[in-house]
Amino acid sequence: MIRFLFNEQEVVLDECSPELTILEYLRTVLVRRGTKEGCASGDCGACTVVVAEPEGERLRYSTLNSCITFVGTLHGKQLLTVEHLESSGRLHPVQQAMVDLHGSQCGFCTPGFIMSMFALYKSTASPAYGDIERALAGNLCRCTGYRPIIDAALSLSGQGGEDVFSSLESATSARLRKIRNDNPNGSLQLGDRRFFLPATCDELVALLQAYPEAQLVAGGTDLALSVTQQLKQPAVLIYTGAVAELNTIHETEHCLQIGGAVSYSRLEPQLKRHYPEFGLLLDRLGSLQIRNQGTLAGNVANASPIGDTPPVLLALGAKLHVRSGNRCQAIEIDDFFTGYRQTALPTSAFIEQIEIPLQQDRLLKVFKVSKRLDDDISAVCAAFNLRLEQGVVTDARLGFGGMAAVPARALNAERALIGQPFTENGVRAAQQALAQDFSPIDDVRATAEYRLIVARNLLLRAVLEQDQRFTGQPLEVVQYA
């Protein structure tokens, strides 16, 4: 059984398909069709809804793509849709702003935009232009154009997020905490197909031992595509997002320890503080709806050759803490990817924590090359972690994605860099050595030749960004305000 609030109405579900998405539940079970289906893959934002969770006495409002989020993950949360914003015949301030500033034409995308703007309204009292761009980057409009929509969002700045939900916030938070206290671990079942929500690592271990064929769900932003695009019906899903130990971030003198269920959005402030280049990469990893759900551990365990974060973790020398039964082991990130979509993760194991060293006096450069700035898949992703002494490279770790069947280090290029000045001439041998490290493939995103040229040019770009002659000169074509 799972329990959640649909606005202020408590919903109890017991018998339910484990792969039922929130969008399907809204449109076919509750017959609330204000939320639209566009792509069914988390790209267009037409299906955007808002989920509220307790954060002290207040609520934290987050957007998500309901088309790729399983309904079982709602346990102990409040689900809000576009139908809930109007109150006593009056439009919500976000809705009114869209009307006043002509932010809608055909209207199909409008509910998703409204919900993204609502979450921003509730979480940021005076959003800057860059905040609005980030909040709306996961919503596509094909007829109105973005200027009046952004104008509507700007007009709300300074209103403090006050609305009909404000007066109910404390009571709603208390109701959600009670649900979680009364039922810390929920479940759903339909025949022999099941969805489990363990609350502790020990419960997760027990479930994996009882159901070794189970698939783990953290953000589910990739796994759900097998349901919506390939129509698969997983037999057993286990949600890690409610496991307390997996939702922690610990900072020590020497490393950052990130729990396996920590979302990108929660992780972003720490990454931007310790690894600014890594943190900025997250701005281009999916959309805000995806980052509110997706996890670093999921991106690694997925083992996609075009995942954005593995190249950076390779460059930083991260370590994975893996648990299988009562056995815990540490796996160096270099040894984790064993083949296309294959890893060294043992059977019935999960990533408990990712440990990233805190390194001083190192140069970290992270680059993503894709056809779009936001919400796009990399053609090439590269991360360079260098130690420079008097302008000479004394240590190097180069991580690449999109260049091989697995995310990988460029070992030959690393050797060619060490001992050379970090200059245009000094990196030429490393640029040529990349052809020994990688034999890229041609696909819809890029040709093999293009990928190799780009990888070489990114080394040059790293040099130019450090060159005193170019200091202060913008090398980004577009950058958030």
N, C-alpha and C positions, 0 to 999 in steps of 0.2 A: 504494500500500500504506500502511495505517496500522497502528500497533502501540500497544497499551495493556495495562495490567494489570487483569484482572478479579479483584479481591482480590489474590492472589499469583500467579495464573496469567496468563502472557503470551498475548495474543490478537493474531493477525495477520489483517487483513482486506484483501482486494484487490478482488474483484468484489462490488459492493454498490450498491443504489440510493442516489443522492445524498441523497434526502429521507427515508431510513430513520431513524426516531427511535430514541432509546435505549430507550424503553418498548417499542416494537414489536420491537426486537432482543431484549430480555430475554424477552418473553413468547412470541414465536413462533419465534425462532432458538435461543436458549439454553434455552427452556422453563423459565425462572425466574419464577414467577408470584406471588412474594410482593409484588412491586411492582404496585400496582393502577392501573387506568384509571378516572378519574371523569369529568372534564369534557373532557379532551383539548385544553384551551386554557390551561393554566397558572394556573387559578384555585383549584382545590380542594386541591391538595397531596397527593392520594392516591398520586401517582406519584413522590414525592420520593425522590431518591437522593443519594448524596454522592460528590463527586469530590475526589481529593487530588492536589495538585501540589507539586513541590519548592519550598521556600523556604529557601535555605541548606541546612543539613543536616537540617532538619525538613520537615514536610509541612504545607501549608495545606489544611484541610478545608472544603469549601463545598457547600451544598445547591443543587440545581437541579431543575427540573421536567422529568423525562425524557420527558414526552409532547410537549414542544415543543423538544427539543434533538436535533440530528442526530448520529447515531453517529460521523460523521467528525470531530467536534470533540473526540473522546476521545483523539486521537493524543498520546502522551507523558504520559498521565494515568492515575491509578488510579480505577477505578469500584468503588464499594462499595454493596451492596444489603442489605436487611434480613436475607437469608439468611446473610450473612457475619459477623454480630455474635456469634452463639452460638459458643462454643468449648469443645470437649471435654465436651459435654453440659451446660455451664453457660451460663445466660443472661448477656448483657452487663449491666453495672450499669444502663444505661438501660432495658433490657427488664425487669429485675427490679423496678425502681422502679415501672414501669407496672403490673406484677402486684400488687405489695404495696399500692399505693395505689388500686387498682381504676380504672385509667385507660382501660379498654376495655370496650365492650359488644358491638356487632355485629362490630367488628374490622376493617371495611373500610378505615377511615381510619387505623388504627393503624400499619401499616408506614410511612406517610408521616410521622406524628408521631414515631415512633421515630427515623427518619433525621434529622429536624430537630433532635431532642434530642441525638442522637449528635454531630452537627456542633457544636452548642453546647457539649457536654461536652468535645470535643477542642480547642475554640478559646478557651473562657472558663472559667478555673479556678473562679471564684466569681461566677456570674451573678446580677445583681440581678433584681428582678421585671420591670423594664422590658426587660432583655435577653431574658428568657424570652418576654415578649409579642411582641417583634420577631421572635424566632426562630420562633415558632409562628403568626404572623399570616397566613402563607400556607397554613395547614392547617385545613380545615374538618371539624368533627365534628357529626353530626346526632342523636346519641343519648346519648353519655356525659355531655356537658357539659364545659366547660373546667376547672372547678375541680380535679378530681382529676388531670387531665393536668398542669396547672401545679404542683400539689403534688408530683407525681412529679419534675418538673424541678427544683423548689426543693430537694428532698431530696438531689440530687446535688451541690449547691453545696459547694465545698471539697474535693472528691475529687481535684482536680488532673488530671483527664482520663486517669488511668492505666487501661490495659486491655491486652488481648492485642496490640493494634496498636502500642503504645508501644515494645516491644522490637524491632519490625521496622522502625521508622520510618526509621532511618538507612540501612538496606539498601534499603528500598523507594525512598527518595529517590534513592539512587545508581543504581538500576535505571532509574528514570524519566529521570534526566539522561542516561544512556547511550543510551536510546532516542532522545531528542531530538538528541543529538550525532551518532548514527549516521544518523538519518533526520530532518533538520531540517524538510523539507517533504514531507508525505505526500499521497496522493491515493487516490480510489476511482473505480471505473468500472463501469458496467453498460451494455453496448452503446455507444451514442454519448452517454450521459448521464454526467456527471462531477462530482466533488467535489474541489476543490483546496485545499491548505493551504500557501500561500506563507510563507516565513520572513522575507522582506525586502520593502521597498516596491518595489524594482526588479523583483523577481519578480512582485509584484502587478500592477505596470504592464504587464509583458510578458503576463501572463495576460489582462488586460482588453483588450489590443490583439488578442490571438489569439482571444478569445471576447467580442466586444462585447455579446452578448446575455446574458452571465452576470449572475447576481444575487449581490450581496455579502451575506455572513452575518457579523454580529458576535455579538450575543447571540441573534439569530434569534427573539426573543420575540414579534415581530409577524409576520415572514415565515413562520414555521412554522405559523401559523394558516391560511394559504392551503393548506397540505398537509393538516392535520388536520380543518379545517372545510369546505374547498372541494375537497379531494381533487386538488389540482393536483400535477403532476410536473415540477418545474423541470428544464430540460435541463442547465444548468451552474450550480453553486454554488461560490463562492470564499469561503473562511473567512478573515477578517482577524484573528482572535484570536491567531494564532501569529506575526504580523508584529511583529518586535521594536520597530521605530520607532514603531508605533502604540500601544504599550503603555507609553508614558512620560508622566510628569507633571513639567513643569518650572515652577519658580516664579522669577520675576525680580522686580526692584524694582517694576515697573509692571504686571505681568500674570501670570495663571495660564495655562499652555499645556497643554492636555489632549489626549493622543493619541486618535485616532479609535477605538481598540479598548479603551480603559480602561473598565472596568465601573463602574457606580454605586457598588458596595460599596468599590472601591479609591479612588474619588474622594471619598467621603463625608467622611473626616477633614479634607481640605484645604478642602472647601466649608464645613464647619461652623466652621473656624477663620477663614476670610476673609469668608464670607457666611453667618452663622448661620441666617438665615431661609431661604436656598436649601438649606442642608444639612438643615434640619428638613423641608423639602418632600419630600426623598428618603425619609424614614420612611413617607411615604404614597404613594410611587410604586410601585405593584405590591406585591409581597411580597419577602422576603429572597431567595427562590429566583429571582425575576425580577431583582432588583438585582444578584445575583451574576453574571448573564449580560448584562443589557441595558446599553447604552452611551449616553452623551450624544449622540455623533455619529449613532447610529442613530435616536434620538428626533427629531433635527433633520432628517435626510435623509428620514425617513418622511413628514414634512410633514403629519402629522395635525392637523386644526384643534383637537383636544382633547388634544394632547400636553402633558404637564405642564411640561417644561423650556423650550420655546421662548418662552413669555411672559416668563420670568425673563431669558433671554438677550437678548431684545429690550429689556427694561428696563435691562439692564447694558451694552448697546452692544457685544455680543460680535462677534468677527470669525472667519470660517471660512477656514482655509487649505486650499485644494483643489488636488489634483494630477491632471493629465490628461497621460499620456505623460511627457515631460520638462518640461512646462510647469507651473509652480506659480503660483497667483494667490490673492489675498485677496478675499473677498466679505463685505461688511458684512451682518450678520444682517438688517438692514432690507430688503435687496435680494434675499434668498434665496428667500422664498416668493412664487411668481408666480401661483398658482391652487390650486384644491382638489387636494391631493396632488401638486402640481407645484412644481418648484424650478428655480433657476438653475444647478444642477449640470450641467456639460458632459457629453457622451457619454463613456463609459468613464472617468469621473473618480471620485474618492473623496475624502472629507474626511480629510485627513491630521492636522489639528489644529484645536482650537477654542481661541481666545484670548479670555480674559475679563479686562477691565481691573481692576486693584486700585484701588479708589476710596476715598479718605479723606474723612471729614466729609460723608458722604452717608447719607441715611435709606433703607433698603431694607425694604420690606414685601412679603411673599409670602403669598397666600391661595389655598387650594383648597377649593371647595365641591362636595361629592359626597354621595351617599346613605349611603355607609358611610365610616367613618374610614380603614380599611385597604383596600388592594387594590381600588380602585374607580376608575372613569373620572370625570373632572371634568365637572360641569355648567358651571362657570365656574372658570377659574384666572386669577389676576391678580397682577401684580408692579408695585410702584411704587418708582421710584428717584428720590429728591428731594434737592435741595440747599436747606437752610433757612438763612437769615441773619436773626437776630433774630426768628425766628418767621414769616418771610415766605418763600414759595417763590420761589427765583430760577432754578431749573432743574428740569425734570421729564421723565421718560420712563416712560410707562405701557404695560405689555405685557399683552395679554389673550388667553386661549384659550377656545374654546367660544362665542365671540361672532360669528364670521364663518367663511367658508370656509377661511381661513388664520389662523394666529396673527398678531396685528397690534397695532401701537401705536394708542393713542387720541390722535391728533394734535390734534383740536379740544379735547379735555379737557385736554391738556397746556398748550395756549395759555391756556385759561381759568384754569388754576391759577397760572401764573407771574405774580408781582406781587401775589398775594393772601396774606393770612395763613392759616396752616395751622390753621384753626379750622372749626367746624361751619358757620358762615356763609360762611367763605372758600372752601369747596369746593362750595358749592351750584351755582355757575355751571358748574363742571366736571362735576358730577353730571348736569346737564341736557344738557351738550354730548355726553355719551356716546351720546345718541340720534342725534346727527349722525354719530358715528363708526361705529356698528354698527346693523345690522338683523338681530338674531338669528333663528334658526329654531326652530320647535317640533319636538321629537323625543321619544324615549322617556325621555330623562334630565330634560328640563325644557322648559317653554314659553318662547317668545320673551319674553313679559312678565316671567316669573320671572327670566330671565337678566338683563334690563335692570335690574330692581329690585335684584337681588343685586349687580351691578356697581356701581351707585350706592351701595349700602349698604357695600360694601367700602372705598370712599373714606372714608366716615364712620367706619368701624371703624379705619382707619389713623389718623385724627385722634384718636379716643378713646384709642387705645393710647399716643399721645404726650401726651395731656392729663394734667397733673400731678394733677388731681383723681382720676384713675383709675389712677395708677401703683401697681403692685403688686397690682391687682385682676385676678383671672383672667378673661380673655375667651374662653379655650378651654373648650369643654364637657368635652372629654376630652384629656388629655395624658399621654404616656408618663412613667413615673417615672424 
